[in-house]
Amino acid sequence: MSQLHKCSYTFLLLIYLLTTISCNQSELSTQKVEDISAIGATIKVYQSPFAKNENSVVVELFDQKRKRISNDSLILYINTIEVTLTRRQGLYYFDESYYSAENVSVNNTFNVKIKLSDGKVHHLGTVKVLQQQSPEDIVCEEKGDLNKNTMVKWANLKEINELSISPSERLLASEDNVTSYGYRQEVVKKISGNGSYIYFKNDYTNSKSTISTLEFTFRTTKTGQINPKLLDKSSITVSTSITKSVSF
């Protein structure tokens, strides 16, 4: 490559990177934000299914163009925890900054507020906690048998309403001394509080692979109430999951 072409390539790459950096960052990242209706929020709560104090919350702020707001003057309050911005640069210089809190204690609700640049505090969103479960509510063997069906049973699930079955496989056409693995298509089923599911032994092996692991994930996601003054597409959700793995 000639020196001229190298310079041209470097210049074009620089322009691309600068464009990429700015394409997902809001102008409100460097301005005072004093109007709650100028921002939107995506609030995701992950609630531990068993422990009341092992919950995490992640909040992303955006403007009317759906560009991310990364403004250090904005402070969030998640229940009793004060949270400041965590700056993070993703691939290709995309801004992936967010607010997050770990080990959030909760009684009845997750409540998220924001302090704007003028010092005024506004409500962002509220979502009720999910009911806790017991580890004994879901039962299956940890070690599978290729000659037997695999069954998972559950009882007394209170709000969990979905089961994901994710098989991984050991490929039969592997190279010498090298074992290769892959994944089969996930199956998702709606479930009630009591029931069972059987993965039949006839499905363990096909012409290309043999089952190596089965993951049964019981999960749910619920939506809470968001401040109506926030931008459209704002949301607050709480989710939980319990995974049981069977290895072969």
trRosetta pair geometry for C-beta under 8 A, 3 or more apart (Angstrom, degrees):
i j d omega theta_ij theta_ji phi_ij phi_ji
1 5 4.8 -121 -175 90 91 125
1 6 5.4 114 124 -62 116 85
1 9 7.4 -17 -179 -7 146 145
2 5 4.6 95 56 9 80 102
2 6 6.9 -139 98 -7 43 87
3 6 5.5 -52 -149 35 33 116
3 7 6.4 34 153 -19 66 103
4 7 5.9 -54 -151 35 30 109
4 8 6.3 29 152 -17 65 107
5 8 5.6 -53 -145 38 33 112
5 9 6.1 36 155 -21 66 106
6 9 5.7 -55 -147 36 28 111
6 10 6.3 28 155 -19 64 106
7 10 5.7 -54 -147 37 30 111
7 11 6.3 31 154 -20 65 107
8 11 5.7 -55 -148 35 30 112
8 12 6.3 27 155 -16 65 107
9 12 5.9 -57 -147 38 29 108
9 13 6.2 30 154 -20 65 108
10 13 5.7 -55 -147 36 30 112
10 14 6.4 32 153 -21 64 105
11 14 5.7 -54 -151 34 30 112
11 15 6.5 30 152 -18 64 104
12 15 5.7 -52 -149 36 34 112
12 16 6.3 36 151 -21 65 105
13 16 5.6 -53 -149 35 32 114
13 17 6.3 30 154 -18 66 106
14 17 5.8 -55 -146 37 30 108
14 18 6.3 28 156 -16 65 107
15 18 5.9 -58 -147 39 29 109
15 19 6.2 29 155 -19 64 108
16 19 5.8 -59 -149 38 29 110
16 20 6.2 28 154 -20 65 108
17 20 5.6 -53 -145 36 31 112
17 21 6.3 37 155 -25 65 103
17 92 7.6 -146 -121 -172 71 69
17 93 5.7 82 -164 8 86 151
18 21 5.7 -48 -147 30 31 114
18 22 6.6 14 160 -6 63 110
19 22 6.3 -69 -151 44 28 100
19 23 6.0 39 155 -44 67 109
20 23 5.7 -47 -140 15 29 118
20 24 8.0 -6 176 3 56 97
20 92 5.2 -92 173 153 151 100
20 93 5.3 103 104 67 111 106
20 94 6.7 -76 163 -68 97 69
21 25 6.9 -16 155 4 63 127
21 93 4.6 -49 -82 138 83 125
21 94 7.8 -151 -111 -90 40 30
21 95 7.4 77 -162 -37 61 93
22 25 6.0 -81 -140 46 38 101
23 67 7.9 -147 147 -116 39 111
24 67 5.7 176 -170 -140 38 78
24 68 5.6 31 149 10 88 103
24 94 5.4 22 41 -149 145 89
24 95 5.7 -165 95 40 99 91
25 29 5.4 -34 176 -7 99 154
25 67 6.0 25 112 173 9 111
25 68 5.9 -43 -108 67 49 87
25 70 6.3 -47 -139 17 102 113
25 95 4.6 78 -78 5 100 150
26 29 5.2 132 73 -26 75 90
26 62 6.8 157 -51 -155 134 49
26 63 4.1 131 -129 -9 134 126
26 65 7.2 156 -110 55 88 102
26 67 4.0 148 -72 102 73 106
26 68 6.1 -144 -11 82 94 31
26 69 4.6 -29 44 -83 139 66
26 70 7.6 152 39 11 88 66
27 30 6.8 -69 -174 42 50 91
27 31 6.3 27 140 -8 79 124
27 63 7.3 20 39 -43 74 172
27 67 7.8 65 -2 86 62 144
28 31 5.3 -75 -132 51 44 104
28 33 5.4 60 -172 -82 112 112
28 38 6.7 155 -98 137 145 118
28 39 7.0 -166 135 -86 167 96
28 63 5.3 152 6 -78 127 125
28 69 4.9 -29 88 -120 112 110
28 71 6.2 -64 136 -49 78 135
29 68 7.7 41 -70 109 122 69
29 69 5.6 -174 -74 -154 73 52
29 70 4.5 20 -131 56 119 69
29 71 5.1 -153 -140 -65 42 77
29 95 7.9 -52 -97 -175 157 168
30 71 7.4 -142 -49 -106 23 89
31 71 7.6 -57 56 -111 51 132
32 73 7.0 -50 -120 88 61 161
32 117 4.0 -163 -156 110 79 162
32 118 7.3 75 177 -50 117 77
33 38 6.5 -149 -150 80 90 126
33 39 6.4 44 -168 -47 135 127
33 69 7.3 53 -74 -165 153 141
33 71 6.0 112 -8 95 127 170
33 73 7.1 159 28 84 92 112
33 74 6.1 -3 54 -72 134 115
33 116 5.3 -120 105 -153 82 96
33 117 5.0 125 48 -12 57 110
34 116 5.4 126 -115 142 39 134
34 117 5.5 -75 -64 58 77 98
34 118 4.4 62 -122 -20 105 120
34 120 7.5 77 -152 30 75 117
35 38 4.3 79 86 -12 103 112
35 39 7.9 150 94 -6 67 83
35 116 7.8 136 12 -145 21 157
36 39 6.6 -73 -163 39 42 97
36 114 7.6 141 -120 72 98 121
36 116 6.8 -110 -72 -58 74 136
36 122 4.5 -173 -96 -160 139 174
36 227 7.0 -64 160 131 130 147
36 229 5.1 47 108 117 113 129
36 230 6.9 -68 157 -80 89 63
37 229 4.8 -88 -80 174 84 89
37 230 7.2 -149 -119 -100 45 20
37 231 7.3 112 -176 -60 54 66
38 63 6.8 -20 160 -135 78 85
38 64 7.2 -72 -160 -31 57 101
38 231 7.7 -5 160 -52 16 109
39 61 5.5 -20 -171 -167 120 107
39 62 7.1 133 -163 71 69 36
39 63 6.5 -53 -111 -97 57 55
39 69 6.2 -38 -128 -11 111 161
39 114 8.0 -96 86 109 148 169
39 230 6.7 -50 95 -138 66 83
39 231 6.5 -120 125 -8 22 110
40 61 7.0 145 77 -160 49 56
40 62 4.8 -27 65 67 101 87
40 63 7.3 165 16 -102 91 7
40 64 7.7 122 -18 -81 112 43
40 66 7.9 -26 49 -104 141 56
40 230 5.3 104 -120 170 56 99
40 231 3.4 -73 -64 56 105 109
40 232 7.2 -46 -103 60 135 33
40 233 6.0 28 -172 76 153 86
40 234 4.3 -144 -160 -71 86 94
41 59 5.9 -18 -164 -164 107 101
41 60 7.1 151 -154 78 56 47
41 61 5.6 -24 -98 -103 74 66
41 62 7.6 173 -80 22 28 75
41 112 7.7 -172 150 119 152 137
41 114 7.7 -157 -74 -42 144 139
41 124 5.2 -12 47 -163 166 119
41 125 6.8 -150 92 -13 129 120
41 226 7.4 -179 67 -147 100 114
41 230 5.9 -71 17 -146 90 147
41 234 5.1 44 50 -143 62 105
41 235 7.9 -145 100 43 65 40
41 236 7.6 14 110 -66 107 88
42 59 7.1 156 80 -153 52 50
42 60 4.7 -5 55 57 102 97
42 62 7.2 37 -10 -2 100 115
42 233 7.8 -33 -74 139 97 85
42 234 6.9 -138 -69 -141 51 50
42 235 5.8 16 -127 52 66 87
43 57 6.9 -11 -169 -169 90 100
43 58 7.7 164 -152 85 45 48
43 59 5.0 -6 -105 -105 76 86
43 112 5.5 -156 -127 18 149 166
43 124 6.6 124 -52 132 141 122
43 125 5.2 -167 30 55 151 141
43 127 7.8 -177 108 -10 121 124
43 226 7.8 166 24 -104 119 99
43 235 6.8 -149 38 102 72 53
43 236 4.0 -5 70 -111 118 82
43 237 7.2 160 92 23 69 56
44 57 7.2 160 85 -154 49 52
44 58 5.1 -9 60 59 98 93
44 59 7.8 -176 24 -77 64 43
44 236 7.9 -160 -70 -148 30 49
44 237 5.8 -6 -118 62 64 93
44 239 7.4 -17 -168 13 89 110
45 55 6.6 2 -175 178 95 113
45 56 7.4 164 -155 88 51 46
45 57 5.1 -15 -104 -103 74 83
45 110 5.0 153 -100 38 155 176
45 127 6.2 -162 18 66 142 136
45 236 7.3 36 -11 -179 106 85
45 237 6.7 -158 31 99 79 48
45 238 4.1 -24 76 -106 117 76
45 239 7.1 152 85 20 63 62
46 55 6.6 176 90 -158 57 65
46 56 4.9 3 53 58 102 91
46 57 7.7 -161 23 -74 65 38
46 238 7.8 163 -90 -157 17 60
46 239 5.9 -30 -111 70 63 85
46 240 7.1 123 -168 -92 61 52
47 55 4.9 -10 -116 -116 58 110
47 106 7.6 -64 -121 43 108 151
47 129 6.4 141 -127 -150 151 79
47 130 5.3 158 80 31 151 109
47 238 5.5 29 -17 -177 120 106
47 239 7.0 170 23 78 83 32
47 240 4.7 -52 74 -74 88 106
48 51 4.5 -19 112 53 148 80
48 52 7.6 -113 65 -54 112 11
48 53 8.0 -12 30 64 139 35
48 54 3.9 49 -37 82 150 100
48 55 5.8 -113 0 -70 85 64
48 240 7.1 43 143 -130 7 108
49 130 7.7 -46 -113 101 63 126
49 132 6.5 123 171 -149 48 62
49 133 4.6 -18 170 36 105 110
49 160 7.9 18 -123 -61 126 126
49 240 4.7 125 -73 172 83 126
49 241 7.1 -117 -41 68 123 21
49 242 5.2 -44 24 -63 168 101
50 54 7.9 3 71 46 76 129
50 132 6.3 93 -125 -166 24 105
50 133 6.5 -61 -78 71 66 73
50 134 7.4 85 -117 -120 93 27
50 135 6.4 17 -98 -51 137 86
51 54 4.2 49 87 12 122 115
51 132 8.0 124 -18 -131 12 128
52 55 7.8 -36 173 -22 36 111
52 105 6.7 40 133 -148 91 68
52 106 6.2 -139 -176 59 84 73
52 107 7.9 36 -171 -91 130 39
52 132 7.1 -60 -69 -70 78 138
53 103 5.9 13 158 -167 83 78
53 104 7.7 -164 -158 86 51 28
53 105 4.8 -11 -116 -97 84 77
53 106 7.9 175 -94 17 44 67
54 103 6.2 -26 -113 -111 44 63
55 103 7.3 89 47 -142 52 14
55 104 4.5 -67 83 60 98 92
55 105 7.8 157 32 -75 109 13
55 106 5.9 6 21 -4 155 125
55 110 7.5 -134 144 -89 147 123
56 100 6.8 3 -177 -172 98 98
56 101 6.8 179 -150 90 57 53
56 102 5.0 -11 -106 -111 95 61
56 103 7.7 21 -79 -19 72 36
56 104 6.7 145 -96 4 23 106
57 78 4.9 176 69 -150 152 148
57 100 6.6 171 89 -148 56 54
57 101 5.0 7 50 50 99 94
57 104 5.7 36 -9 -25 109 156
57 110 6.6 165 -90 -167 130 134
57 112 7.1 -176 178 -85 145 119
58 98 5.6 5 -170 160 93 138
58 99 7.2 148 -159 82 45 55
58 100 4.7 -8 -104 -101 71 95
59 76 5.9 151 56 -117 154 166
59 78 7.6 -160 -23 -74 127 118
59 83 7.7 117 31 99 122 145
59 98 6.4 154 75 -174 46 84
59 99 4.2 -14 60 62 102 106
59 100 7.3 -173 20 -73 68 48
59 112 6.5 152 -84 -159 139 145
59 124 7.5 26 -138 142 138 163
60 68 6.5 -61 -175 -128 104 99
60 98 5.0 -47 -84 -114 78 95
60 99 7.7 -172 -72 23 34 76
61 68 7.1 94 79 -163 60 60
61 69 4.0 -56 108 56 108 113
61 71 7.7 -62 82 24 146 98
61 74 7.0 -5 -17 113 169 161
61 99 7.7 52 -21 -4 99 112
62 66 5.3 1 171 -149 138 39
62 67 6.2 149 -155 70 85 29
62 68 5.7 -49 -99 -98 79 39
62 69 6.1 -170 -98 -6 20 90
62 231 7.2 -100 90 62 87 143
62 233 7.9 -38 72 94 136 119
63 66 7.3 -84 69 -14 58 12
63 67 5.2 -11 39 56 104 85
63 69 5.9 114 -42 -60 86 104
63 231 7.5 117 -177 -38 27 162
64 231 5.8 -159 -94 -122 64 139
66 233 7.3 -5 -99 76 102 158
68 95 5.2 -160 75 99 135 112
68 96 7.5 -105 -123 -107 173 25
68 97 6.5 139 152 49 129 86
69 74 7.3 38 134 13 120 156
70 85 6.3 118 -159 -168 68 144
70 87 6.4 79 -167 -112 126 86
70 95 5.6 -109 -29 180 143 135
70 97 3.9 84 -113 51 113 152
71 74 4.8 70 88 -1 102 109
71 85 7.1 169 70 -56 35 152
71 117 7.6 -65 154 -67 134 107
72 84 7.1 25 -152 -174 72 107
72 85 5.5 -110 -102 33 56 131
73 116 7.9 26 124 171 99 43
73 117 4.5 35 131 -107 135 86
74 85 7.0 73 69 -51 87 112
74 114 6.2 -11 -172 -169 100 108
74 115 6.9 163 -157 78 50 62
74 116 6.5 -15 -113 -122 85 41
74 117 7.0 -47 -70 -56 70 71
75 82 6.3 -9 176 -167 116 95
75 83 7.1 148 -170 73 67 49
75 84 6.0 -34 -117 -94 81 70
75 114 7.1 149 81 -158 45 57
75 115 4.4 -2 60 48 97 111
76 82 7.6 145 84 -161 49 47
76 83 4.4 -26 73 66 98 103
76 84 7.8 178 28 -79 79 23
76 99 4.7 74 19 179 145 161
76 112 6.5 -17 -170 -166 109 92
76 113 7.0 151 -160 82 58 48
76 114 5.4 -29 -103 -101 68 71
76 115 7.7 -149 -72 16 23 75
76 124 7.6 -16 -135 -9 100 150
77 80 7.8 -26 -175 -143 95 13
77 81 7.0 155 -158 78 54 45
77 82 5.8 -25 -102 -101 75 58
77 83 7.1 173 -88 17 23 84
77 112 7.1 155 82 -155 57 44
77 113 4.3 -6 55 59 106 98
77 114 7.5 -158 17 -72 77 26
77 115 7.3 73 -22 -24 103 95
77 121 7.3 7 8 -146 133 121
78 81 4.9 -20 66 63 87 101
78 83 5.7 32 0 -13 108 131
78 99 7.8 167 -38 139 121 115
78 101 4.6 -161 61 18 146 150
78 104 5.9 -68 131 -117 116 136
78 110 7.2 -15 -168 -170 87 92
78 111 7.7 151 -158 81 40 51
78 112 5.5 -5 -105 -106 70 80
79 104 5.7 130 23 -170 133 105
79 105 6.8 -157 127 71 157 66
79 106 6.3 -122 -84 -92 151 75
79 110 6.5 -72 -52 -140 101 57
79 111 5.8 103 -87 48 54 83
80 105 7.4 -9 31 57 115 103
81 101 4.8 119 104 -141 149 145
81 104 6.2 -99 1 -112 139 89
83 99 4.8 97 130 -173 124 106
83 100 6.9 -176 -158 61 136 23
83 101 5.1 -96 -82 -59 131 105
84 99 7.3 -151 119 -120 13 94
85 97 5.7 15 -178 174 106 119
85 98 7.7 154 -152 86 68 16
85 99 6.1 -63 -102 -78 48 80
86 97 6.4 175 89 -155 53 71
86 98 5.8 -19 60 68 100 64
86 99 6.7 144 10 -104 89 30
86 100 6.0 -25 7 21 141 99
87 97 4.8 -25 -120 -106 49 112
88 95 7.8 111 79 -170 58 51
88 96 4.5 -55 96 83 104 91
88 97 5.6 160 29 -86 70 48
88 98 6.9 -17 21 14 121 87
89 93 6.1 -30 -168 -138 111 47
89 94 7.3 136 -166 71 59 43
89 95 6.7 -41 -110 -106 60 46
89 96 6.9 125 -137 25 10 90
90 93 7.7 25 69 113 58 5
90 94 4.3 -31 65 72 109 96
90 95 7.3 1 15 83 94 3
90 96 4.0 82 -37 -23 113 129
91 94 6.3 12 68 21 56 108
101 104 5.3 76 117 -68 114 110
104 110 7.1 53 131 -122 142 103
106 109 7.2 -136 -162 79 106 20
106 110 5.9 -36 -115 -75 135 74
106 129 5.3 148 133 -82 130 129
107 129 7.5 -152 106 -10 26 144
108 128 6.6 -45 163 -140 71 80
108 129 6.2 -143 -173 11 23 110
109 126 5.3 4 175 -171 131 100
109 127 6.7 156 -157 79 82 32
109 128 5.4 -52 -101 -104 80 48
109 129 6.5 -129 -87 -22 26 80
110 126 6.9 164 83 -151 55 51
110 127 5.2 -6 53 58 102 85
110 129 6.9 115 -26 -73 84 73
110 224 7.5 -121 63 -54 96 165
110 236 7.8 -165 93 174 112 124
110 238 6.4 148 16 -83 136 122
111 123 7.9 -59 -171 -138 92 92
111 126 5.1 -2 -107 -107 71 91
112 123 7.9 98 86 -167 56 57
112 124 4.4 -55 108 66 98 118
112 125 5.2 9 50 55 111 76
112 126 7.4 -165 22 -73 71 47
112 236 6.9 -173 25 -114 131 135
113 121 5.5 24 163 -179 126 101
113 122 6.6 166 -161 83 80 36
113 123 5.7 -49 -107 -105 84 42
113 124 6.0 178 -109 2 23 90
114 121 7.1 166 85 -150 36 59
114 122 5.5 -19 62 60 86 87
114 124 5.3 81 -16 -53 103 116
115 119 6.4 -16 -174 -151 106 32
115 120 7.1 163 -149 81 63 29
115 121 5.0 -31 -92 -92 75 75
115 122 8.0 154 -92 15 28 69
116 119 7.3 -43 73 21 67 19
116 120 5.5 -6 41 60 105 82
116 121 7.9 -171 6 -87 73 26
116 122 6.7 37 -26 1 107 114
122 227 6.8 53 155 -124 102 167
122 229 7.7 -87 -174 71 134 136
123 126 7.5 -28 -172 -32 114 100
123 227 5.1 150 100 -82 84 117
124 226 7.2 -38 159 -149 58 73
124 227 5.6 -85 -141 -5 23 120
124 230 7.0 66 -146 -66 66 139
124 236 7.4 122 128 -67 90 128
125 224 5.8 108 169 97 103 117
125 225 6.4 174 -153 93 72 50
125 226 4.5 -25 -101 -110 108 61
125 227 6.3 -104 -65 -12 61 76
125 234 7.5 -166 -62 153 126 108
125 235 7.8 57 -110 151 159 23
125 236 3.5 164 148 -38 149 146
126 224 5.5 -141 101 168 44 130
126 225 5.3 -3 59 59 87 96
126 236 7.1 106 43 94 17 160
127 222 6.8 144 -171 103 116 98
127 223 7.3 -115 -117 166 118 26
127 224 2.6 -113 -89 -55 81 141
127 225 7.2 173 -78 21 57 59
127 236 5.0 -154 -39 129 117 111
127 237 6.8 118 -104 -143 162 12
127 238 4.7 174 128 -24 137 112
128 222 7.5 -53 63 119 84 143
128 224 6.7 162 5 -107 60 103
128 238 7.6 -119 75 21 45 149
129 238 7.1 -141 -125 179 35 165
130 158 7.6 143 173 88 83 112
130 159 5.1 -130 -152 59 98 146
130 220 6.9 145 -127 81 143 121
130 222 6.5 158 -79 10 100 132
130 238 6.0 -168 -28 125 101 123
130 240 5.3 -130 65 -5 156 133
131 158 4.0 -58 79 105 135 155
131 159 5.6 135 31 -10 96 110
133 137 5.1 -88 -175 22 104 150
133 156 7.7 141 -139 112 83 93
133 157 6.7 -2 -112 -122 125 62
133 158 6.8 -154 -81 11 82 101
133 160 7.1 11 -66 -17 142 128
133 242 6.6 -74 79 -50 152 144
134 137 4.9 120 65 -30 78 96
134 156 7.4 12 31 96 106 132
135 138 7.6 -76 -175 43 43 83
136 139 7.1 12 -168 -66 56 98
137 154 6.0 33 147 -157 78 81
137 155 6.0 -134 -156 67 69 60
137 156 5.2 -110 -127 71 109 97
137 157 6.1 127 160 -70 131 67
137 242 8.0 70 73 85 108 176
138 152 6.8 1 -173 -180 93 103
138 153 7.4 167 -153 88 48 48
138 154 4.7 -11 -103 -102 74 94
138 157 7.8 51 -64 -72 94 109
138 216 7.7 -171 180 109 131 124
138 218 6.2 -151 -85 -5 147 146
138 242 5.9 155 11 122 150 136
138 244 5.8 -145 133 -40 124 134
139 152 7.2 164 84 -158 46 59
139 153 5.0 -13 60 62 96 94
139 154 7.4 174 19 -80 68 46
140 150 7.1 48 -167 177 120 90
140 151 6.6 -162 -121 100 94 49
140 152 3.9 -35 -68 -106 132 78
140 153 7.0 154 -67 18 75 63
140 216 6.6 89 10 26 158 146
140 244 5.2 107 44 146 118 145
140 246 6.2 -74 135 -65 121 117
141 144 6.7 134 96 -82 112 48
141 150 7.3 -119 50 -139 103 84
141 246 6.3 63 88 -122 72 110
142 245 7.0 36 -144 87 75 70
142 246 6.4 -166 -159 -112 25 57
142 247 7.0 4 159 21 70 88
143 246 7.1 153 -108 -158 3 74
143 247 6.3 -33 -115 66 56 80
143 248 7.9 122 -170 -95 58 37
144 148 7.7 -158 -174 69 70 92
144 150 5.4 -30 -124 -89 111 122
144 211 7.6 -56 105 113 157 124
144 214 6.7 92 -60 14 147 115
144 246 4.5 81 -51 158 107 109
144 247 6.4 -161 13 86 95 27
144 248 4.3 -42 72 -83 117 83
145 148 4.2 38 81 27 115 107
145 248 7.8 -165 -56 -127 8 87
146 201 6.8 106 174 -149 44 103
146 204 5.6 152 -144 156 79 164
146 205 7.6 46 -160 -34 114 112
146 210 7.5 -8 -122 -172 131 117
146 211 7.6 168 -110 56 88 103
146 248 6.0 91 -64 -164 87 121
147 201 6.5 20 -178 -146 18 150
148 201 6.0 -178 112 -70 10 131
149 198 5.2 1 169 -168 130 106
149 199 6.7 161 -168 78 75 49
149 200 5.3 -34 -115 -122 103 46
149 201 5.2 -97 -73 -27 54 88
150 198 7.1 146 78 -158 48 55
150 199 4.4 -8 62 57 103 102
150 201 7.8 124 -12 -71 73 69
150 214 6.0 136 113 34 165 163
150 246 5.6 135 -151 120 140 169
151 196 6.0 1 -172 -178 103 115
151 197 7.1 162 -150 82 58 44
151 198 5.0 -21 -98 -100 82 75
151 199 7.8 -163 -74 23 35 67
152 196 6.7 169 87 -154 47 66
152 197 5.3 -5 56 55 94 92
152 216 4.9 78 -62 -89 172 175
152 244 6.2 148 -128 77 129 143
153 195 7.6 -159 -148 106 58 37
153 196 4.5 -21 -103 -101 73 97
154 157 5.6 19 153 -34 124 118
154 191 7.5 51 62 156 138 146
154 193 7.8 -128 124 168 103 40
154 194 6.8 -158 102 -133 70 37
154 195 6.1 3 58 57 91 66
154 196 7.3 169 19 -84 65 49
154 218 6.7 122 -100 -92 157 150
155 193 7.3 43 -164 143 38 78
155 194 4.8 26 -121 -118 65 90
156 193 6.3 -2 -139 169 9 108
156 194 7.1 48 -29 -77 39 89
157 160 4.3 -78 -176 56 119 106
157 161 7.9 166 130 -66 125 44
157 191 7.4 34 66 113 154 115
157 192 7.8 144 64 133 111 40
157 193 4.5 -163 61 -141 73 61
157 194 7.3 -177 21 -57 87 42
157 218 6.7 -116 -119 179 141 139
158 193 6.7 46 -82 -120 23 118
159 220 5.3 -154 128 85 85 168
159 222 6.9 -30 170 -50 135 129
160 191 7.5 -7 125 76 85 113
160 193 7.9 110 62 -111 80 61
160 218 4.9 38 175 159 143 102
160 219 6.4 136 -143 82 95 4
160 220 4.7 -142 -117 -24 44 115
160 240 7.2 -86 -83 85 96 102
160 242 7.2 -36 -105 17 157 108
161 190 6.1 -8 158 -155 87 79
161 191 6.2 -178 -166 61 40 66
161 192 7.6 10 -129 -100 74 29
161 220 5.2 79 21 -102 80 110
162 188 6.3 -8 -173 -170 106 98
162 189 7.2 155 -157 82 58 42
162 190 6.1 -38 -101 -107 67 51
162 191 6.6 156 -102 18 13 90
162 218 7.3 147 82 -157 53 48
162 219 5.3 -38 74 70 104 77
162 220 6.1 147 18 -84 95 59
163 188 7.2 160 84 -154 49 50
163 189 4.9 -15 61 62 98 92
163 190 7.9 166 20 -103 79 4
163 191 4.9 61 -16 -26 109 133
163 197 6.3 -179 140 -36 160 153
163 216 6.5 -20 -165 -166 101 88
163 217 7.2 147 -158 78 50 49
163 218 5.7 -19 -101 -99 73 67
163 219 8.0 145 -94 22 28 72
164 186 5.8 -15 -167 -172 99 114
164 187 7.3 149 -158 80 49 48
164 188 5.2 -16 -102 -101 72 79
164 215 7.6 -9 108 111 94 93
164 216 7.4 153 79 -158 56 39
164 217 4.2 -10 57 59 106 102
164 219 6.7 10 -3 14 110 119
165 186 6.9 152 76 -161 51 60
165 187 4.4 -9 56 60 105 100
165 188 7.7 -162 20 -73 70 33
165 189 7.5 29 -8 1 105 106
165 197 7.1 -143 -71 145 127 148
165 199 6.7 164 -159 -81 138 118
165 214 6.9 -23 -163 -166 86 97
165 215 7.5 152 -157 80 38 56
165 216 6.1 -8 -103 -104 69 69
166 183 7.1 -22 -179 -158 92 110
166 184 7.9 162 -170 68 48 76
166 186 4.9 -17 -96 -108 83 90
166 187 8.0 -165 -68 28 43 64
166 214 7.6 141 76 -162 49 48
166 215 4.4 -17 62 61 99 106
166 217 6.9 23 2 -1 113 112
167 183 7.3 143 92 -160 56 59
167 184 4.3 1 75 44 105 121
167 199 7.6 146 -75 -152 118 145
167 211 5.6 -67 -164 -129 119 100
167 213 7.1 159 -156 86 50 54
167 214 5.4 -20 -102 -104 75 70
167 215 7.7 -169 -76 22 28 71
168 181 6.0 16 169 179 110 112
168 182 7.1 173 -161 92 70 34
168 183 5.3 -41 -110 -101 70 68
168 184 7.3 -165 -98 10 20 79
168 211 7.7 98 79 -160 46 61
168 212 5.2 -55 103 64 90 102
168 213 4.5 16 45 51 108 98
168 214 8.0 -149 23 -70 68 31
168 215 7.6 51 -12 -9 96 103
169 181 6.6 156 82 -158 46 66
169 182 5.3 -21 62 66 97 80
169 183 7.0 162 15 -100 86 16
169 184 5.7 80 -26 -35 121 98
169 209 3.8 46 161 158 131 139
169 210 6.5 150 -160 74 86 29
169 211 5.8 -60 -107 -106 75 36
169 212 5.7 140 -137 3 18 94
170 174 7.9 -46 172 -35 79 132
170 179 6.3 -31 -152 -175 103 107
170 180 7.6 124 -162 80 54 48
170 181 5.9 -36 -101 -102 52 75
170 209 6.1 152 73 -161 42 86
170 210 5.1 -21 59 64 98 85
170 211 7.6 18 14 100 84 12
170 212 4.4 108 -35 -62 93 117
171 174 5.3 123 90 -58 95 87
171 179 7.8 153 50 -175 78 58
171 180 4.4 -21 40 85 125 100
171 181 6.7 -156 -7 -92 88 19
171 182 5.8 68 -56 -2 105 110
171 208 6.5 -36 -142 159 77 82
171 209 5.1 -48 -104 -98 45 96
172 207 7.8 -116 39 151 144 38
172 208 6.0 -167 28 178 104 29
172 209 5.8 -149 -15 -89 86 33
172 210 6.6 91 -66 -13 95 89
173 208 6.7 -46 -1 -148 108 71
174 178 5.5 -149 170 95 106 73
174 179 5.4 -5 -154 -123 170 35
174 180 4.6 177 -108 12 101 93
175 178 4.4 18 69 47 94 120
175 180 7.6 76 13 -29 78 114
181 212 6.3 -61 -127 26 109 160
182 209 6.6 -98 49 -98 112 153
184 209 7.9 -165 -62 83 104 145
189 197 7.2 153 52 -104 151 134
191 195 5.6 -140 -160 45 104 145
191 218 7.6 -63 51 -130 146 94
192 195 5.9 111 57 -33 83 122
197 216 7.2 161 65 -127 133 129
199 203 6.5 -102 179 66 79 127
199 214 5.9 -160 31 -128 170 153
200 203 5.2 90 72 3 81 102
201 204 5.5 -21 -164 -13 52 119
203 206 7.9 -8 -160 -51 49 96
203 211 7.6 63 116 -51 73 129
204 210 6.2 15 149 -158 86 72
204 211 4.4 -87 -151 9 71 119
204 248 7.3 158 -149 -131 119 167
205 209 7.3 -152 -140 103 55 46
205 210 4.7 -9 -102 -108 89 78
205 211 7.1 -97 -60 -3 55 80
206 209 6.1 18 51 49 89 70
210 248 7.6 -129 143 110 97 138
211 214 6.7 7 -178 -53 127 91
211 248 5.4 72 106 19 90 156
212 247 7.1 -16 158 -151 62 72
212 248 5.7 -138 -145 54 26 98
213 245 6.1 -17 -169 -167 108 101
213 246 6.9 151 -159 80 56 52
213 247 5.2 -20 -104 -105 83 66
213 248 6.9 -149 -70 12 37 84
214 245 7.1 155 82 -156 52 51
214 246 4.4 -4 56 55 101 103
214 248 7.7 67 -10 -28 90 107
215 243 5.8 -14 -169 -164 100 109
215 244 7.4 154 -156 79 51 45
215 245 5.2 -18 -102 -103 74 78
215 246 7.9 -164 -72 23 32 68
216 243 6.9 152 80 -154 49 55
216 244 4.7 -11 60 60 102 95
216 245 7.8 -167 23 -77 69 32
216 246 7.6 42 -7 -7 102 103
217 241 5.5 -4 -175 -171 101 117
217 242 7.2 160 -154 79 53 41
217 243 4.6 -16 -100 -99 81 85
217 244 8.0 -172 -75 24 39 60
218 241 6.6 154 81 -156 49 60
218 242 4.7 -9 57 57 102 94
218 243 7.7 -168 21 -75 66 38
218 244 8.0 35 -7 -1 100 98
219 239 6.6 12 -175 -176 101 101
219 240 6.7 -174 -142 93 63 47
219 241 3.9 -10 -97 -102 98 91
219 242 7.5 -171 -69 22 59 57
220 239 6.6 -170 94 -141 47 66
220 240 6.3 4 52 51 83 81
220 241 8.0 175 18 -78 51 61
221 237 5.4 7 -177 178 100 125
221 238 7.2 166 -152 84 56 39
221 239 4.1 -18 -100 -94 79 102
222 237 6.6 157 80 -157 40 72
222 238 5.3 -14 59 59 92 88
222 239 7.5 171 17 -79 62 52
223 235 6.8 -64 -138 -163 103 100
223 236 7.1 111 -162 80 61 58
223 237 5.4 -37 -99 -100 58 80
224 236 4.3 -46 58 96 109 109
224 237 6.9 -172 6 -90 84 27
224 238 6.7 65 -35 -12 112 99
225 236 7.3 -17 62 51 29 124
226 230 5.9 -79 158 42 110 135
226 234 4.9 159 178 116 150 106
226 235 6.1 -87 -57 -112 142 24
226 236 5.4 159 -79 0 87 99
227 230 4.9 97 79 -19 92 103
227 234 7.5 -42 56 122 74 154
230 234 4.0 17 121 -22 131 169
231 234 5.8 122 69 -37 62 106
